[in-house]
C-alpha cells in the first residue's frame, strides 16, 4: 500500500475534497405513473415490489423494502 504524495508540507490528506456521493437514480413511480428521482422500492398490499416516489409513499403509506426486516423462510 502506498502513501499519498502531498504537494506541500502544509497540505494533508484531510485537506483534499471528499469523494462525491453516488448519483441518485431515476425510476418509474408505479402510483402516479411518471419518472421520479425520489422513487424507491416498496412493497404494496399484495406483496408486489414496485417503485414509488416520496409523495406517493406518504399518501399511500407504502413502506420502503430497505426498511423492512429480513425474516427467514419457515
Secondary structure as UniProt FT lines:
FT   TURN            9..10
FT   HELIX           13..15
FT   STRAND          27..29
FT   TURN            30..33
FT   STRAND          34..36
FT   TURN            37..38
FT   STRAND          40..43
FT   TURN            45..46
FT   STRAND          49..52
FT   HELIX           54..60
FT   HELIX           65..67
//
